[in-house]
Amino acid sequence: MALILTRSPFHIGRGSYENASIQVDVKDATGSFVYETYTLSFRNNYLIDIAPLCESIYKKESSFIGGFNAYITPFGNTPTFNDTGIITVTLSGENSSGVAQDDIVTNYTCANGYVYSKEPYNKDFNAVLQDKSYYAGSSDIIYKLDDANLRIPILNPTNDNSSSQEVYVNFMKNNSVLYTDTITLSSPVAASTSHSQIARTFDYDSFLNRVNEDDGTIEESQCYTDFFDEYKIEDVDTIHVIYEDNVHVINVKTVEECKYNPYRITFRNRLGVMEDLWFFKKSTVSMSVKSEEFRANQLTSRINARELSIGYDNTPITRSSQEYNKNGVEKITINSGFVDEALNESFKQLMLSEEVELYDFNNDVLSAVKIKDSELKLKTSTNDKLINYTIEVEMSNNIIDNIV
């Protein structure tokens, strides 16, 4: 089953059929609910791009739920989680003699990703994902914060067998398995969930967050530090993603940061799945404010002010210019700290992402943001020696809630 990435063209050909047309059924990840049906005629064309039709899975009334790694779209009383979807294409037509031919029905998986322009036309990522045991991350090296959860994106667009198959994600330290997360790959058409899933080390929060959730207070002391080190989440140095006989290895580097406030960026990568990227070092917060104003006749207010109120310098209190619709937007500049050159692809995909979230680790706040920077110089160890990235993000919502 091919993977259609909706931000890039994916063409369906008519082959040798004459008077050909296609019916495109856009379905949820289970293949059981049809959102839209389109009927398209080839006419004199040999190819039809169906990628834009797949975008109807990501409805405007949907909202992304980061914890589930999925869109949630209510229809009736049942919510549907849409991180990926199924596209069924039925090709109909005649032969050169005008005799109707059998329909050709093909199922595709679609995700809200993209193909690079230098890559082959109609590139199918099935083989790429299977070679990586369905690991869908942008890099084979991951940086994580000490005592923070570690999440691994898994994407299966290929399995159309009747029997279930499994991907084993082993979180390891010193070649010993600390924890194994097992993800079952069912047939996409028969699956009960999206085939974009996340493997994670543990389902509970960090030690700091667990204390905060219980309305506790952490006192900085040597006793606390010793206790924290004893009960913190085990550090992971490698991850083995295993599918059948294939093992894909991911290196993990854990960073301890006690001075600065760490931030985690979660972005939709080129394969259409959500991926984490940590920023550990100095961050700065700024804000910009916009407003409108009007000027009105001041005669009445000047008279009333003279009679009722006098300013500190004995002049009438009047306002010749009145502001309204005043609001502001916060911006945060975050720094990755020193990272490996292999992480360049992750930063490239972050800059190209249309869906970004920012998690403030110390304050336990999750916000929708957009990347404010329009340029990013990709650094190399040869040219730049030490590699770090500074990125400015802007909150997607105003400071004052005025959403209608």
NORFENGI-V506458 format. One record per residue. N is the residue number from 0. SS is DSSP state (helix for helix, strand for strand, loop for the rest). D_FIRST is the distance of its C-alpha to the first C-alpha in Angstrom with 2 decimals. Layout:
# NORFENGI-V506458
{{N/SS/D_FIRST} {N/SS/D_FIRST}}
This chain:
# NORFENGI-V506458
{{0/loop/0.00} {1/loop/3.80} {2/strand/6.67} {3/strand/9.53} {4/strand/12.88} {5/loop/15.38} {6/loop/18.44} {7/loop/17.43} {8/loop/16.81} {9/loop/13.54} {10/strand/14.73} {11/strand/13.84} {12/strand/16.19} {13/loop/18.29} {14/loop/18.73} {15/loop/22.00} {16/loop/22.20} {17/strand/25.39} {18/strand/26.10} {19/strand/22.37} {20/strand/20.89} {21/strand/17.69} {22/strand/17.46} {23/strand/15.30} {24/strand/15.20} {25/strand/14.89} {26/strand/14.58} {27/loop/15.27} {28/loop/13.18} {29/loop/14.14} {30/loop/13.17} {31/loop/16.84} {32/loop/18.59} {33/strand/18.25} {34/strand/19.83} {35/strand/20.03} {36/strand/19.62} {37/strand/20.18} {38/strand/21.25} {39/strand/21.50} {40/strand/23.37} {41/loop/22.90} {42/loop/26.66} {43/loop/27.56} {44/loop/24.41} {45/loop/21.69} {46/strand/19.12} {47/strand/18.39} {48/strand/17.24} {49/loop/15.27} {50/helix/15.00} {51/helix/18.41} {52/helix/17.49} {53/helix/15.03} {54/helix/18.16} {55/helix/19.66} {56/helix/17.82} {57/loop/20.24} {58/loop/23.37} {59/loop/26.69} {60/loop/28.23} {61/loop/25.72} {62/strand/27.03} {63/strand/25.32} {64/strand/26.39} {65/loop/26.35} {66/loop/27.15} {67/loop/24.02} {68/loop/21.87} {69/strand/20.74} {70/strand/21.96} {71/strand/24.11} {72/strand/24.62} {73/strand/27.15} {74/strand/27.06} {75/loop/29.85} {76/loop/30.78} {77/strand/27.35} {78/strand/25.73} {79/strand/21.97} {80/strand/20.41} {81/strand/17.94} {82/loop/16.72} {83/strand/13.09} {84/strand/11.97} {85/strand/9.77} {86/strand/10.10} {87/strand/10.53} {88/strand/11.81} {89/strand/14.38} {90/strand/16.03} {91/strand/19.65} {92/strand/22.50} {93/strand/25.32} {94/loop/26.33} {95/loop/29.28} {96/loop/31.69} {97/loop/30.56} {98/loop/29.08} {99/strand/26.13} {100/loop/22.98} {101/loop/20.37} {102/loop/17.72} {103/strand/14.17} {104/strand/11.72} {105/strand/8.09} {106/strand/6.25} {107/strand/5.27} {108/strand/6.61} {109/strand/9.93} {110/strand/12.79} {111/loop/16.29} {112/loop/16.35} {113/loop/17.10} {114/loop/16.99} {115/loop/20.37} {116/loop/22.11} {117/loop/22.88} {118/loop/19.27} {119/loop/17.61} {120/loop/16.66} {121/loop/13.05} {122/loop/12.42} {123/loop/9.02} {124/loop/9.88} {125/helix/7.63} {126/helix/10.73} {127/helix/13.11} {128/helix/12.17} {129/helix/12.11} {130/helix/15.45} {131/loop/16.77} {132/loop/15.90} {133/loop/13.70} {134/strand/16.89} {135/loop/16.29} {136/loop/19.96} {137/loop/21.48} {138/loop/24.06} {139/loop/24.86} {140/strand/28.23} {141/strand/28.97} {142/strand/32.35} {143/strand/33.33} {144/strand/36.56} {145/loop/38.74} {146/loop/38.48} {147/loop/35.40} {148/loop/32.09} {149/loop/29.26} {150/strand/25.70} {151/strand/22.55} {152/strand/19.23} {153/strand/16.15} {154/strand/12.58} {155/loop/9.63} {156/loop/6.24} {157/loop/4.75} {158/loop/7.17} {159/loop/7.11} {160/loop/10.54} {161/loop/13.61} {162/loop/15.49} {163/loop/15.45} {164/strand/15.34} {165/strand/17.42} {166/strand/17.89} {167/strand/21.61} {168/strand/23.12} {169/strand/26.69} {170/strand/29.13} {171/strand/31.92} {172/strand/35.40} {173/loop/37.41} {174/loop/34.86} {175/strand/35.31} {176/strand/32.66} {177/strand/33.86} {178/strand/31.01} {179/strand/27.61} {180/strand/24.92} {181/strand/22.38} {182/strand/19.03} {183/strand/17.24} {184/strand/13.47} {185/loop/12.91} {186/loop/10.17} {187/loop/9.13} {188/loop/10.43} {189/loop/13.46} {190/loop/14.05} {191/loop/17.43} {192/loop/16.88} {193/loop/14.79} {194/loop/12.38} {195/strand/14.52} {196/strand/17.56} {197/strand/20.76} {198/strand/22.69} {199/strand/26.37} {200/loop/29.58} {201/loop/31.57} {202/loop/31.41} {203/loop/34.92} {204/loop/36.36} {205/loop/38.49} {206/helix/42.11} {207/helix/43.43} {208/helix/41.28} {209/helix/42.15} {210/helix/45.82} {211/helix/45.47} {212/helix/43.70} {213/loop/46.69} {214/loop/49.08} {215/loop/50.30} {216/loop/51.84} {217/loop/51.34} {218/loop/54.57} {219/loop/54.32} {220/loop/56.26} {221/helix/56.14} {222/helix/55.87} {223/helix/52.80} {224/helix/51.24} {225/helix/51.87} {226/helix/50.44} {227/helix/47.34} {228/helix/46.72} {229/helix/47.14} {230/helix/44.68} {231/loop/42.08} {232/loop/38.43} {233/loop/38.00} {234/loop/36.87} {235/loop/33.69} {236/loop/33.69} {237/strand/30.34} {238/strand/27.00} {239/strand/25.01} {240/strand/21.32} {241/strand/20.56} {242/strand/17.45} {243/loop/18.54} {244/loop/20.85} {245/strand/19.76} {246/strand/22.03} {247/strand/21.64} {248/strand/25.05} {249/strand/25.92} {250/strand/29.60} {251/strand/31.28} {252/strand/34.59} {253/strand/36.59} {254/strand/39.11} {255/loop/42.23} {256/loop/43.56} {257/loop/46.85} {258/loop/48.21} {259/loop/45.59} {260/loop/43.33} {261/loop/39.70} {262/strand/36.85} {263/strand/33.13} {264/strand/30.81} {265/strand/27.38} {266/strand/25.15} {267/strand/21.64} {268/loop/20.34} {269/loop/18.21} {270/loop/14.93} {271/loop/16.13} {272/loop/17.51} {273/strand/21.24} {274/strand/23.16} {275/strand/26.87} {276/strand/29.50} {277/strand/33.13} {278/strand/36.32} {279/loop/39.43} {280/loop/42.47} {281/loop/44.81} {282/loop/43.68} {283/strand/45.72} {284/strand/45.55} {285/strand/46.87} {286/strand/46.94} {287/strand/47.53} {288/strand/49.33} {289/strand/49.51} {290/strand/51.88} {291/strand/53.65} {292/strand/57.38} {293/strand/60.06} {294/loop/63.81} {295/loop/66.10} {296/loop/69.82} {297/loop/71.59} {298/helix/75.00} {299/helix/74.58} {300/helix/72.84} {301/helix/75.49} {302/helix/78.23} {303/helix/76.64} {304/helix/75.94} {305/helix/79.55} {306/helix/80.82} {307/helix/78.46} {308/loop/77.08} {309/strand/78.08} {310/loop/75.86} {311/loop/76.72} {312/loop/78.68} {313/loop/80.46} {314/loop/78.35} {315/strand/76.67} {316/loop/73.08} {317/loop/71.05} {318/loop/67.50} {319/loop/67.28} {320/loop/63.56} {321/strand/61.24} {322/strand/57.64} {323/strand/54.90} {324/strand/51.11} {325/strand/51.33} {326/strand/48.27} {327/strand/46.68} {328/strand/43.49} {329/strand/43.23} {330/strand/41.82} {331/strand/41.23} {332/strand/41.28} {333/strand/39.57} {334/strand/39.75} {335/loop/37.34} {336/loop/40.06} {337/loop/39.65} {338/loop/36.11} {339/loop/34.46} {340/helix/33.37} {341/helix/29.86} {342/helix/29.47} {343/helix/29.77} {344/helix/26.05} {345/helix/26.13} {346/helix/29.07} {347/helix/27.50} {348/helix/24.47} {349/helix/26.98} {350/helix/28.93} {351/helix/25.94} {352/loop/24.80} {353/loop/25.55} {354/loop/25.72} {355/strand/28.16} {356/strand/30.17} {357/strand/33.34} {358/strand/34.63} {359/strand/38.36} {360/loop/38.66} {361/loop/42.42} {362/loop/42.68} {363/loop/39.46} {364/strand/38.46} {365/strand/34.98} {366/strand/34.97} {367/strand/32.67} {368/strand/33.48} {369/strand/32.64} {370/strand/33.23} {371/loop/36.55} {372/loop/36.61} {373/loop/35.38} {374/loop/35.91} {375/loop/35.16} {376/loop/36.49} {377/loop/34.19} {378/loop/36.63} {379/loop/36.87} {380/helix/39.12} {381/helix/40.82} {382/helix/41.85} {383/helix/42.21} {384/loop/43.00} {385/loop/42.07} {386/loop/38.95} {387/loop/38.81} {388/loop/37.43} {389/strand/39.14} {390/strand/37.18} {391/strand/38.55} {392/strand/36.67} {393/strand/37.94} {394/strand/37.71} {395/loop/35.70} {396/loop/38.44} {397/loop/42.15} {398/loop/44.68} {399/loop/46.34} {400/loop/44.05} {401/loop/44.18} {402/loop/40.76} {403/loop/41.28}}
